[in-house]
Amino acid sequence: MPSLAACRRFFQAGLLLAALGVTNAALAAPAGQPTAALPGIRIVAVVNGDIISNTDVDNRARLFALSTGLPLATGVVERLRSQITRQLIDERLRIQETQRRRIVVADRDIAAAIFEIEQRNGMPRGMLRQKLAVDGVSQRTLIDQLRSQIGWTQVLKEQLADKINISDTDVDSQLRLLAQQTGKQEFRVGEIFVPVDDPANVADARRFVETVIQELRAGAPFAMVAAQFSQTQSALEGGELGWVQVNQLDPEVGRLVTTMPIGAISNPVRVPGGFSVVTLYGRREAGRDGGTAVNIRQVFLPFTSALNPQAPTDQQRQALEKAQRLSASLRGCEQVEQAAQANPSPRPVDPGEIRLEAVNPPQFRQLLGSLPLGTVSQPLVAPDGVVLLAVCARTPKTHFAPSRPEIQRMLINERVELLSRQMLRDLRRQSTIDLRPQGV
């Protein structure tokens, strides 16, 4: 099955930071250095000399309102304020650690994350820049949040590089365990995790979680809220945990998902280290409801340079025009294969069997699920080229056993999440954090 990154490449339409008006210099502004507050700006926290102001908090609240599509009343913003401040503190700690290790977050990674936000919000490409300006949200607010998330992921990979070792025995043991679960219920779960690092903050965290739940039940998209506020690595995937069994969840969460209706939003769930908010996307029987397998054929026309949507090159225009002609003329998977052979590229014509339910982003899943068999798609523009695809078959599966690489990724993700929480706790203990609740 193609990786998540491979699926994303079909849809990442080359939204570059230049389109947001953000320069490399702006992205490289160093954290961890003392910064003087401007007149009228109050300091709410100082993290190793790096200032967090009331403006930073207000911008994050407005970004939340923008990404969820809901207006936030003043009272709602006030209930969010203390937890947003703590979240910003953790983000500064992550950014500082990323910079200490000399890890650079590439522009293309932030651009891809921005485009995915647009996709999840149903925005046309490039709309986010306009909405940020209209809603009075600093573009730096979004960039800093994404830089923290992506940079921290790279920190964890670096930390684990020489230590993590998923052996064949580990994978075999997990496969045997899954085989024993045939017929038992599995649940597709989304989670928002809000940490509580100090018992004195429990009441604030609960008020924050209850406010988030209120907005979710009013219609805020779960994936967007998770991306904004969840403090786990799954936030990058909109809080999506995938298909799990009860024994893979916290006991309190496990008991909850066995009874809650599909689509419901849970009350706050107290779990080790904080609170969780859970939604249930679906349930099935393990080993008896394998979902749908999709087979496709694709033609990829590469660009000779990275796409800038504001200034495409002649070669890029020609590639898109060629893709449009092919889309209008090709019929069926056999013709797509012939076109791919006539236009060789590094991407395989047949990427292998795809499990439809596991495909992200949702727009790509919807395309693979709804495109008539044999019909060639419209050109899908990516930063490195243009893709045409045709769905050749959709096959219901009674059993869809995870592959060994999938099991290995799952086990790695579990260890990464554990390491993330441990490292962040250590950074908090080692840092100088001056909280100023009233602002100065």
C-alpha positions as CSV (number, residue, x, y, z in Angstrom):
1,M,0.0,0.0,0.0
2,P,1.4,3.5,-0.8
3,S,2.6,5.4,2.2
4,L,0.7,8.4,3.6
5,A,3.3,10.7,2.1
6,A,2.8,9.0,-1.3
7,C,-0.9,9.6,-1.1
8,R,-0.4,13.2,-0.2
9,R,1.8,13.8,-3.2
10,F,-1.3,13.3,-5.4
11,F,-2.9,16.4,-3.9
12,Q,-0.2,18.7,-2.7
13,A,-0.6,21.5,-5.3
14,G,2.5,23.4,-4.8
15,L,1.4,26.0,-2.2
16,L,4.7,27.6,-1.4
17,L,5.5,29.9,1.5
18,A,6.0,32.6,-1.0
19,A,2.3,32.4,-1.7
20,L,1.7,33.3,1.9
21,G,4.2,36.2,1.8
22,V,6.4,34.4,4.4
23,T,10.2,34.7,3.8
24,N,12.9,32.4,4.9
25,A,14.2,35.1,7.1
26,A,10.8,35.2,8.9
27,L,10.9,31.4,9.4
28,A,14.5,31.6,10.7
29,A,13.8,34.2,13.4
30,P,15.6,32.6,16.4
31,A,13.6,31.4,19.4
32,G,15.2,31.4,22.8
33,Q,16.6,34.9,22.5
34,P,15.3,37.8,24.6
35,T,12.8,40.0,22.6
36,A,11.7,43.4,23.7
37,A,7.9,43.8,24.0
38,L,6.4,46.5,21.8
39,P,4.2,49.3,23.4
40,G,0.7,48.0,24.2
41,I,1.8,44.3,24.2
42,R,1.7,42.5,27.5
43,I,4.1,39.6,28.3
44,V,2.2,36.5,29.5
45,A,5.2,34.1,29.7
46,V,9.0,34.0,29.2
47,V,10.5,30.7,28.1
48,N,14.3,30.6,28.4
49,G,14.3,34.3,27.5
50,D,11.8,33.9,24.6
51,I,8.7,36.1,25.1
52,I,5.1,35.0,24.7
53,S,2.7,37.9,24.5
54,N,-1.0,38.5,24.8
55,T,-0.9,39.1,21.1
56,D,0.5,35.6,20.5
57,V,-2.4,34.1,22.6
58,D,-5.0,36.2,20.8
59,N,-3.7,35.2,17.4
60,R,-3.8,31.5,18.3
61,A,-7.4,31.9,19.5
62,R,-8.3,33.6,16.2
63,L,-6.5,30.9,14.3
64,F,-8.7,28.3,16.1
65,A,-11.8,30.2,15.1
66,L,-10.6,30.4,11.5
67,S,-9.7,26.8,11.2
68,T,-13.0,25.6,12.7
69,G,-15.2,28.0,10.9
70,L,-16.9,29.1,14.1
71,P,-17.0,32.6,15.6
72,L,-15.6,32.7,19.1
73,A,-17.3,34.8,21.7
74,T,-15.2,36.8,24.2
75,G,-16.1,34.4,27.0
76,V,-15.0,31.4,24.9
77,V,-11.6,33.0,24.2
78,E,-11.1,33.7,27.9
79,R,-11.8,30.1,28.8
80,L,-9.2,29.1,26.2
81,R,-6.5,31.6,27.2
82,S,-4.7,29.8,30.0
83,Q,-4.4,26.5,28.1
84,I,-3.4,28.2,24.9
85,T,-0.6,29.9,26.9
86,R,0.7,26.5,28.2
87,Q,0.5,25.1,24.6
88,L,2.5,28.0,23.3
89,I,5.1,27.4,26.1
90,D,5.4,23.8,25.0
91,E,5.7,24.9,21.3
92,R,8.6,27.3,22.2
93,L,10.4,24.5,24.1
94,R,10.0,22.2,21.0
95,I,11.3,24.9,18.6
96,Q,14.2,25.7,20.9
97,E,15.2,22.1,21.0
98,T,14.9,21.8,17.3
99,Q,17.2,24.8,16.8
100,R,19.6,23.5,19.4
101,R,20.0,20.4,17.4
102,R,20.5,22.5,14.2
103,I,17.5,20.8,12.5
104,V,16.0,22.9,9.7
105,V,12.3,22.6,8.9
106,A,12.1,22.7,5.1
107,D,9.8,25.2,3.4
108,R,8.2,22.4,1.4
109,D,7.2,20.6,4.5
110,I,5.4,23.6,6.0
111,A,3.9,24.3,2.6
112,A,2.5,20.7,2.4
113,A,1.1,21.0,5.9
114,I,-0.6,24.3,5.0
115,F,-2.1,22.8,1.9
116,E,-3.5,19.9,3.9
117,I,-5.2,22.4,6.3
118,E,-6.8,24.0,3.3
119,Q,-8.0,20.6,2.0
120,R,-9.5,19.6,5.4
121,N,-11.3,23.0,5.6
122,G,-12.6,22.7,2.1
123,M,-10.7,25.8,1.0
124,P,-9.6,26.5,-2.5
125,R,-5.8,26.4,-3.0
126,G,-4.3,29.7,-1.7
127,M,-7.4,30.8,0.2
128,L,-5.7,30.5,3.6
129,R,-3.5,33.5,3.1
130,Q,-6.6,35.7,2.4
131,K,-8.6,34.3,5.3
132,L,-5.7,34.9,7.7
133,A,-5.5,38.5,6.6
134,V,-9.3,39.1,6.7
135,D,-9.6,37.5,10.2
136,G,-6.6,39.6,11.5
137,V,-4.5,36.5,12.2
138,S,-0.7,36.8,11.9
139,Q,0.6,34.4,9.3
140,R,3.5,33.8,11.7
141,T,1.1,32.2,14.1
142,L,0.3,29.4,11.7
143,I,3.9,29.0,10.6
144,D,5.2,28.8,14.2
145,Q,2.7,26.1,15.1
146,L,3.5,24.0,12.0
147,R,7.3,24.5,12.5
148,S,7.0,23.3,16.0
149,Q,5.0,20.1,15.0
150,I,7.2,19.2,12.1
151,G,10.5,20.1,13.8
152,W,9.6,18.1,16.9
153,T,8.9,15.0,14.7
154,Q,12.4,15.3,13.3
155,V,13.8,15.7,16.7
156,L,12.1,12.4,17.8
157,K,13.4,10.6,14.7
158,E,16.9,11.8,15.4
159,Q,16.7,10.8,19.0
160,L,15.4,7.3,18.1
161,A,17.6,6.7,15.1
162,D,20.2,4.7,16.9
163,K,18.0,3.3,19.7
164,I,14.8,2.0,18.2
165,N,14.9,-1.6,17.0
166,I,11.7,-3.3,15.9
167,S,12.8,-6.9,15.6
168,D,11.2,-9.7,13.6
169,T,10.2,-11.2,16.9
170,D,8.3,-8.0,17.9
171,V,6.5,-8.0,14.6
172,D,5.7,-11.8,14.8
173,S,4.4,-11.3,18.3
174,Q,2.0,-8.5,17.2
175,L,0.8,-10.5,14.2
176,R,0.0,-13.5,16.4
177,L,-1.9,-11.2,18.8
178,L,-3.9,-9.7,15.9
179,A,-4.7,-13.2,14.6
180,Q,-6.1,-14.1,18.0
181,Q,-8.5,-11.0,17.8
182,T,-10.4,-12.2,14.8
183,G,-14.1,-11.6,15.3
184,K,-13.6,-9.0,18.1
185,Q,-14.6,-5.4,17.6
186,E,-12.3,-2.8,16.2
187,F,-12.9,0.9,16.4
188,R,-11.8,3.8,14.2
189,V,-11.0,6.5,16.7
190,G,-10.1,10.2,16.8
191,E,-8.5,11.7,19.9
192,I,-7.6,15.1,21.2
193,F,-5.2,14.9,24.1
194,V,-4.7,17.9,26.5
195,P,-1.8,17.3,28.9
196,V,-1.8,18.3,32.6
197,D,1.8,18.7,33.7
198,D,1.0,20.1,37.1
199,P,-1.9,19.0,39.5
200,A,-2.5,22.7,40.1
201,N,-3.6,23.1,36.4
202,V,-6.2,20.3,36.4
203,A,-9.1,22.7,36.7
204,D,-7.9,25.0,33.9
205,A,-7.3,22.0,31.7
206,R,-10.8,20.7,32.3
207,R,-12.4,24.0,31.6
208,F,-10.4,24.2,28.4
209,V,-11.5,20.7,27.3
210,E,-15.1,21.4,28.1
211,T,-14.9,24.6,25.9
212,V,-13.4,22.5,23.1
213,I,-16.1,19.9,23.4
214,Q,-18.7,22.7,23.2
215,E,-17.2,24.0,20.0
216,L,-17.0,20.4,18.5
217,R,-20.7,19.8,19.3
218,A,-21.5,23.1,17.7
219,G,-20.0,21.8,14.4
220,A,-16.3,22.5,14.6
221,P,-14.5,19.8,12.5
222,F,-12.8,17.3,14.9
223,A,-9.7,17.0,12.7
224,M,-9.1,20.7,12.7
225,V,-9.5,21.1,16.4
226,A,-7.2,18.1,17.0
227,A,-4.6,19.7,14.6
228,Q,-4.8,22.9,16.7
229,F,-4.9,21.6,20.2
230,S,-4.0,17.9,20.6
231,Q,-0.6,17.4,22.1
232,T,0.3,14.1,20.6
233,Q,2.0,13.2,17.4
234,S,-1.4,12.1,15.9
235,A,-2.3,15.8,15.8
236,L,-0.5,15.9,12.5
237,E,-3.1,13.5,11.2
238,G,-6.1,15.3,12.7
239,G,-6.1,13.2,15.8
240,E,-6.7,10.0,13.7
241,L,-5.7,6.8,15.6
242,G,-6.9,4.5,12.9
243,W,-8.5,1.1,13.5
244,V,-7.7,-0.1,17.1
245,Q,-9.0,-2.6,19.5
246,V,-10.0,-2.0,23.1
247,N,-6.7,-3.4,24.5
248,Q,-4.8,-0.8,22.5
249,L,-6.6,2.1,24.2
250,D,-6.5,3.6,27.7
251,P,-9.0,1.5,29.7
252,E,-11.3,4.5,30.3
253,V,-11.3,5.4,26.5
254,G,-11.7,1.7,25.7
255,R,-14.9,1.4,27.8
256,L,-16.3,4.5,26.2
257,V,-15.9,3.6,22.6
258,T,-17.6,0.3,23.0
259,T,-20.9,2.1,23.9
260,M,-20.8,5.5,22.2
261,P,-22.6,6.2,19.0
262,I,-20.7,6.7,15.7
263,G,-20.0,10.4,15.3
264,A,-20.5,11.3,18.9
265,I,-18.1,13.6,20.8
266,S,-17.2,12.3,24.3
267,N,-17.2,14.2,27.6
268,P,-13.7,14.8,29.1
269,V,-11.9,11.5,29.8
270,R,-9.3,11.6,32.5
271,V,-6.3,9.6,31.3
272,P,-2.7,9.3,32.6
273,G,-1.0,12.7,32.0
274,G,-4.1,14.7,31.1
275,F,-7.5,14.7,29.4
276,S,-8.7,13.1,26.2
277,V,-11.7,14.0,24.0
278,V,-12.7,11.1,21.7
279,T,-14.9,10.7,18.7
280,L,-15.8,7.4,17.0
281,Y,-15.7,7.2,13.2
282,G,-16.7,3.6,12.8
283,R,-16.7,0.0,14.2
284,R,-16.2,-3.4,12.6
285,E,-15.2,-7.0,13.4
286,A,-11.5,-7.8,13.1
287,G,-10.7,-10.2,10.3
288,R,-14.3,-10.3,9.0
289,D,-14.8,-6.8,7.6
290,G,-11.7,-5.9,5.6
291,G,-13.2,-2.9,3.9
292,T,-12.4,-2.2,0.2
293,A,-9.2,-2.9,-1.8
294,V,-8.6,-0.4,-4.7
295,N,-6.3,-1.0,-7.7
296,I,-5.3,2.0,-9.8
297,R,-3.0,2.9,-12.7
298,Q,-1.3,6.2,-12.9
299,V,0.6,8.5,-15.3
300,F,3.1,10.9,-13.8
301,L,4.5,13.9,-15.8
302,P,7.4,15.3,-13.7
303,F,8.4,19.0,-13.4
304,T,12.0,19.8,-13.9
305,S,11.9,22.2,-11.0
306,A,9.7,22.8,-7.9
307,L,6.3,24.4,-8.8
308,N,5.7,28.0,-7.7
309,P,1.9,28.5,-8.4
310,Q,2.5,32.2,-8.8
311,A,5.1,31.8,-11.5
312,P,4.9,28.4,-13.3
313,T,7.7,27.8,-15.8
314,D,7.0,27.0,-19.5
315,Q,7.9,23.4,-18.9
316,Q,5.3,23.2,-16.1
317,R,2.6,24.8,-18.2
318,Q,3.4,22.3,-21.0
319,A,3.3,19.4,-18.7
320,L,-0.2,20.5,-17.4
321,E,-1.4,21.0,-20.9
322,K,-0.2,17.6,-21.9
323,A,-1.9,16.1,-18.9
324,Q,-5.2,17.8,-19.8
325,R,-5.0,16.4,-23.3
326,L,-4.3,12.9,-22.0
327,S,-7.2,13.2,-19.5
328,A,-9.6,14.0,-22.3
329,S,-8.4,11.2,-24.6
330,L,-7.5,8.2,-22.4
331,R,-10.1,5.5,-21.7
332,G,-9.6,2.7,-19.3
333,C,-6.7,1.3,-17.3
334,E,-5.0,-0.3,-20.3
335,Q,-4.7,3.0,-22.1
336,V,-3.3,4.6,-18.9
337,E,-0.7,1.9,-18.8
338,Q,0.2,2.6,-22.4
339,A,0.5,6.3,-21.7
340,A,2.7,5.7,-18.7
341,Q,5.0,3.5,-20.8
342,A,5.3,6.3,-23.4
343,N,6.1,8.8,-20.6
344,P,8.5,7.0,-18.3
345,S,8.8,8.3,-14.7
346,P,10.1,7.1,-11.3
347,R,6.6,6.5,-10.1
348,P,5.2,3.0,-10.7
349,V,2.3,2.6,-13.1
350,D,0.7,0.2,-10.6
351,P,1.4,1.3,-7.0
352,G,-0.2,-1.9,-5.6
353,E,-3.3,-2.7,-3.7
354,I,-4.6,0.2,-1.7
355,R,-6.8,-0.1,1.4
356,L,-9.5,2.5,0.8
357,E,-10.4,3.1,4.4
358,A,-6.7,3.9,5.3
359,V,-6.2,6.5,2.7
360,N,-5.6,10.1,3.7
361,P,-6.3,12.9,3.1
362,P,-10.1,12.4,3.0
363,Q,-10.4,14.1,-0.4
364,F,-8.1,11.5,-1.9
365,R,-10.1,8.7,-0.2
366,Q,-13.3,10.2,-1.7
367,L,-11.8,10.4,-5.1
368,L,-10.7,6.7,-5.1
369,G,-14.1,5.7,-3.7
370,S,-16.2,7.6,-6.2
371,L,-14.3,7.8,-9.5
372,P,-16.1,5.6,-12.0
373,L,-14.1,2.5,-12.9
374,G,-11.9,3.1,-15.9
375,T,-12.5,6.8,-15.9
376,V,-9.3,8.9,-16.0
377,S,-9.2,11.7,-13.4
378,Q,-8.6,15.3,-14.0
379,P,-4.9,16.3,-13.7
380,L,-3.8,16.4,-10.0
381,V,-1.0,18.9,-9.6
382,A,1.8,18.3,-7.1
383,P,4.9,20.3,-6.4
384,D,7.0,17.9,-8.5
385,G,4.6,17.1,-11.3
386,V,1.1,16.2,-12.6
387,V,-0.7,12.9,-12.0
388,L,-3.5,11.2,-13.9
389,L,-5.0,8.1,-12.4
390,A,-7.8,5.6,-13.2
391,V,-9.4,3.2,-10.7
392,C,-9.3,-0.2,-12.2
393,A,-11.1,-2.2,-9.5
394,R,-12.7,-2.0,-6.0
395,T,-12.9,-5.3,-4.2
396,P,-14.6,-5.9,-0.9
397,K,-12.3,-7.8,1.4
398,T,-13.3,-10.2,4.1
399,H,-9.8,-9.9,5.7
400,F,-7.2,-7.3,5.4
401,A,-4.2,-8.4,7.5
402,P,-1.7,-5.6,8.1
403,S,1.6,-6.1,6.4
404,R,4.9,-6.5,8.3
405,P,5.9,-2.9,7.4
406,E,2.6,-1.6,8.7
407,I,3.0,-3.5,12.0
408,Q,6.6,-2.1,12.2
409,R,5.3,1.5,11.7
410,M,2.6,1.0,14.3
411,L,5.1,-0.2,16.9
412,I,7.5,2.7,16.0
413,N,4.7,5.2,16.4
414,E,3.9,3.9,19.9
415,R,7.5,4.3,21.0
416,V,7.8,7.7,19.4
417,E,4.7,8.9,21.3
418,L,6.2,7.7,24.6
419,L,9.5,9.4,23.9
420,S,7.8,12.6,23.0
421,R,6.0,12.9,26.3
422,Q,9.2,12.0,28.2
423,M,11.4,14.5,26.4
424,L,8.9,17.3,26.8
425,R,8.6,16.6,30.5
426,D,12.5,16.8,30.7
427,L,12.5,20.1,28.8
428,R,10.0,21.6,31.1
429,R,12.1,20.6,34.2
430,Q,15.3,21.9,32.7
431,S,14.0,25.3,31.4
432,T,13.4,28.6,33.0
433,I,9.7,29.4,32.5
434,D,8.3,32.6,33.9
435,L,4.5,32.6,33.8
436,R,2.8,36.0,34.2
437,P,-0.9,35.3,34.2
438,Q,-1.9,39.0,34.5
439,G,0.6,40.1,31.9
440,V,3.1,42.9,32.3
